[in-house]
Amino acid sequence: MNNREAQLKAFDRLLTIMDELRAQCPWDKKQTMQSLRHLTIEETYELGDAILDNDLEEVKKELGDVLLHIVFYAKIGSETNDFDIADVANDICEKLISRHPHIYGDVKVKDEEEVKQNWERLKLKEGKKSVLEGVPKGLPALVKASRIQDKVAGVGFDWEKPEQVWEKVQEELEELQEEVKDGNTDAMEAEFGDVLFSMVNYARFLNINPEDALERTNKKFIHRFQYLESKAKEKGKALKDMTLSEMDVFWEEAKTL
């Protein structure tokens, strides 16, 4: 059996198991698209964590969980005769073919940037009124800002050089400081949002994913703080009873680990 045959056999096995669970398992029989939604979001975040940790064994497991959810939704869709897994697969195949005329047509592109620009133009030709329609409303704000900027850059609404974006960051920081001096909370929040938005844009010019960068810092902070907690416990001390200078000793130790 060649590799493609093995892949198709494994996928067919998953579809068969899904059919059996939907018919026989009380929990699986009860599920709807609405009840699965939050679980799918959780699984996606777990996959994201595994990717950030570069834990490929865990990535494989989490991909399986996400694939199960896709098959589950398709199974539910088939029960109402709205769509099945073949419709799902064929739709994405047709979209990929139509969005890649440089592969499946006679369009010529010179680099990745032109591919992205063509992608956004093609979506508008397909009937979308705005390039921003494809940005999900429920995305976390940091991710949403990044996607918004990617989308508009795809149709040419963009800075030319990183230096210009950094100047914008500095400008927004100055405006934030002015509002801090005035003490207007609403204005401070607005300006703080502008600072974050401009920093996300700068990250894009540096080829840095801002969500990944922030999560990396979150993980680093958690590791160091938990080390601090463990060392304090070893000494029989509560953090609230320690001075900042005492805590800083352990914090600096954590940085070396």
C-alpha positions in Angstrom: 0.0 0.0 0.0 1.5 3.4 -1.0 1.4 6.4 1.2 -1.7 8.0 -0.4 -3.6 4.8 -0.1 -2.8 4.6 3.6 -3.9 8.2 4.1 -7.2 7.6 2.3 -7.7 4.4 4.3 -7.1 6.2 7.6 -9.5 9.0 6.7 -12.2 6.4 5.7 -11.7 4.8 9.1 -12.3 8.1 10.8 -15.5 8.7 8.8 -16.7 5.2 9.7 -16.0 5.7 13.4 -17.8 9.0 13.3 -20.9 7.3 11.7 -20.8 4.7 14.5 -20.4 7.2 17.3 -23.2 9.4 15.9 -25.5 6.4 15.8 -24.6 4.7 19.1 -23.0 7.1 21.6 -25.4 9.1 23.7 -23.0 12.0 24.0 -22.1 12.1 20.3 -25.8 11.8 19.3 -26.7 14.8 21.4 -24.1 17.2 19.9 -25.0 20.1 17.6 -22.9 22.6 15.7 -23.6 25.1 18.5 -22.6 22.8 21.3 -19.4 21.8 19.5 -18.4 25.4 18.7 -16.6 26.3 22.0 -14.9 22.9 22.1 -13.5 23.5 18.6 -12.1 26.9 19.6 -10.4 25.2 22.6 -8.9 22.5 20.4 -7.6 25.2 18.1 -5.9 27.0 20.9 -4.4 23.7 22.2 -3.0 23.1 18.7 -1.6 26.6 18.7 0.1 26.0 22.1 1.7 22.7 20.8 3.0 24.6 17.7 4.5 27.3 19.9 6.1 24.7 22.1 7.4 23.0 18.9 6.1 19.7 20.4 5.5 17.8 17.2 4.1 14.7 18.9 1.5 17.0 20.6 0.9 18.8 17.3 0.0 15.5 15.7 -2.5 14.7 18.5 -4.1 18.1 18.4 -4.4 18.0 14.6 -6.4 14.8 15.1 -8.7 16.5 17.5 -9.3 19.4 15.1 -9.8 16.9 12.2 -12.4 15.1 14.3 -14.3 18.3 14.8 -14.3 19.0 11.0 -15.6 15.5 10.4 -18.2 15.9 13.1 -19.6 19.2 11.6 -19.7 17.5 8.2 -21.6 14.5 9.6 -24.2 16.8 11.2 -24.5 18.7 7.9 -25.1 15.5 6.1 -28.0 14.6 8.4 -29.9 17.6 7.3 -28.8 17.1 3.6 -27.1 20.5 3.6 -23.5 19.3 3.0 -21.2 16.4 3.7 -17.5 15.9 3.9 -17.1 15.6 0.1 -18.8 19.0 -0.3 -16.5 20.5 2.3 -13.4 19.0 0.5 -14.6 19.9 -3.0 -15.4 23.5 -2.0 -12.0 24.1 -0.6 -10.4 22.5 -3.7 -12.3 24.8 -6.0 -11.4 27.8 -3.9 -7.7 26.9 -3.9 -7.8 26.4 -7.7 -9.6 29.7 -8.4 -7.3 31.6 -5.9 -4.1 30.3 -7.5 -4.3 31.3 -11.2 -0.5 31.4 -11.2 -0.6 27.6 -10.7 -3.8 26.6 -12.4 -4.0 29.4 -15.0 -1.8 31.6 -17.0 -1.2 34.4 -14.5 2.4 35.2 -13.7 3.6 36.3 -10.3 7.1 37.3 -9.2 6.9 36.8 -5.4 4.8 36.0 -2.4 3.5 39.5 -2.1 1.9 39.4 -5.5 0.3 36.2 -4.6 -1.3 37.8 -1.6 -2.5 40.8 -3.6 -4.0 38.6 -6.2 -5.8 36.6 -3.5 -7.5 39.7 -2.1 -8.5 41.0 -5.6 -10.0 37.6 -6.5 -12.1 37.6 -3.3 -13.5 41.0 -4.3 -14.4 39.6 -7.8 -16.2 36.8 -6.1 -18.7 39.2 -4.6 -17.2 40.4 -1.4 -17.9 44.1 -0.8 -14.9 44.7 1.4 -11.5 43.0 1.8 -12.2 43.1 5.6 -15.2 40.8 5.3 -13.0 37.8 5.8 -11.8 39.0 9.3 -13.9 37.0 11.8 -15.7 39.3 14.3 -14.9 37.0 17.2 -11.1 37.0 16.9 -9.1 38.2 19.8 -8.3 41.9 19.3 -4.5 41.4 18.8 -5.1 38.7 16.2 -7.8 40.7 14.6 -5.5 43.8 14.3 -2.9 41.6 12.6 -5.4 40.2 10.1 -6.9 43.6 9.3 -3.5 44.9 8.5 -2.6 41.9 6.3 -5.9 42.3 4.4 -5.5 46.0 3.6 -1.8 45.6 2.7 -2.9 43.0 0.2 -4.7 45.7 -1.8 -1.8 48.2 -1.5 -2.9 50.2 1.6 0.4 50.0 3.4 3.6 51.8 4.4 6.6 51.5 2.2 9.3 51.0 4.8 9.6 49.8 8.4 11.1 53.1 9.4 7.9 54.9 8.6 5.9 52.4 10.8 8.3 52.9 13.7 7.8 56.7 13.4 4.1 56.1 13.6 4.7 54.0 16.8 6.6 56.9 18.3 4.0 59.4 17.3 1.2 57.2 18.9 3.3 56.9 22.1 3.7 60.6 22.4 -0.1 61.1 21.9 -0.7 58.5 24.7 1.6 60.4 27.0 -0.2 63.6 26.4 -3.5 62.0 27.4 -1.9 60.4 30.4 -0.9 63.9 31.6 -4.5 65.1 31.1 -5.8 62.1 33.0 -8.7 61.4 30.6 -9.3 57.6 30.9 -11.4 57.3 27.8 -8.8 59.2 25.7 -6.0 57.2 27.3 -7.7 54.0 26.3 -8.2 55.2 22.7 -4.6 56.2 22.4 -3.3 53.0 24.0 -5.3 51.1 21.4 -3.6 53.2 18.7 -0.2 52.3 20.2 -1.0 48.6 20.2 -2.3 48.7 16.6 0.8 50.5 15.4 3.0 48.0 17.2 1.2 45.1 15.6 1.8 46.8 12.2 5.5 47.2 13.0 5.7 43.5 13.9 4.3 42.7 10.5 7.1 44.7 8.8 9.6 42.8 11.0 8.0 39.5 9.9 7.1 38.8 13.6 3.7 37.3 14.5 2.6 39.6 17.4 0.3 36.9 18.9 3.2 34.4 19.0 5.6 37.0 20.3 3.2 38.0 23.2 2.4 34.3 24.0 6.2 33.6 24.1 6.6 36.4 26.7 3.6 35.1 28.6 5.2 31.6 28.8 8.5 33.1 29.9 6.9 35.2 32.6 4.9 32.2 33.9 8.1 30.1 34.1 10.0 32.7 36.0 7.2 33.6 38.4 6.6 29.9 39.2 10.3 29.5 39.9 10.1 32.5 42.2 7.1 30.9 44.0 8.9 27.5 44.4 12.0 29.2 45.8 10.0 31.2 48.2 8.2 28.1 49.4 11.5 26.3 49.9 12.5 29.1 52.3 9.1 29.0 54.0 8.2 32.5 53.0 5.0 33.9 51.4 5.6 36.2 48.5 3.6 39.0 50.1 6.0 39.0 53.0 9.1 39.3 50.8 10.7 42.5 49.6 11.1 43.2 45.9 14.8 42.9 46.2 14.5 39.5 47.8 12.2 38.4 45.0 14.5 39.9 42.4 17.3 37.5 43.4 15.1 34.5 42.4 13.8 36.3 39.4 17.3 36.7 38.1 18.1 33.1 38.8 15.1 32.1 36.8 16.4 34.0 33.8 19.5 31.7 33.7 17.4 28.5 33.6 
